[in-house]
C-alpha cells in the first residue's frame, strides 16, 4: 500500500508518516522544507528499514512546483 502525506515534518503529519510506515505502508512525504524531510527520512530508514519513505519538498500553493 502507498500513501502521500502533506505537511509531513511536524505534528500530525509526521506522526501519520511514521505510523503508516510501521503499519507496512510505503509513504511519499511532502513539506516545504527539504532539510526537515531529510531528517524524517533518515529517522524512518533507521526505525523502519523495510518500508520506503520518499521525500519531496514542495510549496503546494504554487501550482508550478507540484508534481
JOTAKA-V720649 format. One record per pair of residues at least 12 apart in sequence whose ideal C-beta (glycine too) atoms are under 8 Angstrom apart, sorted by the first residue. I is the first residue (numbers start at 0). J is the second residue. D is the distance in whole Angstrom. If there is no record, write none. Layout:
# JOTAKA-V720649
i & j & d
I & J & D
I & J & D
This chain:
# JOTAKA-V720649
i & j & d
0 & 23 & 7
0 & 24 & 5
0 & 25 & 7
1 & 24 & 7
1 & 25 & 5
1 & 26 & 7
1 & 27 & 7
2 & 19 & 5
2 & 24 & 5
2 & 25 & 7
2 & 26 & 5
2 & 27 & 7
3 & 26 & 8
3 & 27 & 5
3 & 29 & 7
4 & 16 & 5
4 & 19 & 7
4 & 26 & 6
4 & 27 & 7
4 & 28 & 5
4 & 29 & 7
5 & 29 & 5
5 & 30 & 8
5 & 59 & 6
6 & 29 & 8
6 & 30 & 6
7 & 26 & 8
7 & 28 & 4
7 & 29 & 6
7 & 30 & 5
7 & 36 & 7
7 & 39 & 7
8 & 28 & 8
8 & 30 & 4
8 & 32 & 6
8 & 35 & 4
8 & 36 & 6
8 & 38 & 8
8 & 39 & 6
9 & 35 & 8
12 & 28 & 8
12 & 30 & 8
13 & 39 & 6
16 & 28 & 5
16 & 39 & 7
16 & 43 & 7
16 & 52 & 7
17 & 42 & 8
17 & 43 & 7
17 & 46 & 7
17 & 47 & 8
20 & 43 & 6
20 & 46 & 8
20 & 47 & 4
20 & 50 & 4
20 & 52 & 6
21 & 46 & 8
21 & 47 & 6
23 & 50 & 7
24 & 50 & 7
25 & 50 & 6
25 & 51 & 4
25 & 52 & 8
25 & 53 & 8
26 & 43 & 8
26 & 50 & 7
26 & 51 & 7
26 & 52 & 5
26 & 53 & 7
27 & 53 & 4
27 & 54 & 8
27 & 55 & 7
28 & 40 & 7
28 & 52 & 6
28 & 53 & 7
28 & 54 & 5
28 & 55 & 7
29 & 54 & 8
29 & 55 & 5
29 & 56 & 7
29 & 57 & 5
29 & 59 & 7
30 & 54 & 8
30 & 56 & 6
30 & 57 & 8
31 & 56 & 6
31 & 57 & 7
31 & 58 & 5
32 & 56 & 7
33 & 54 & 7
33 & 56 & 4
36 & 54 & 4
36 & 55 & 8
36 & 56 & 6
37 & 54 & 7
39 & 52 & 7
39 & 54 & 7
40 & 52 & 5
40 & 54 & 5
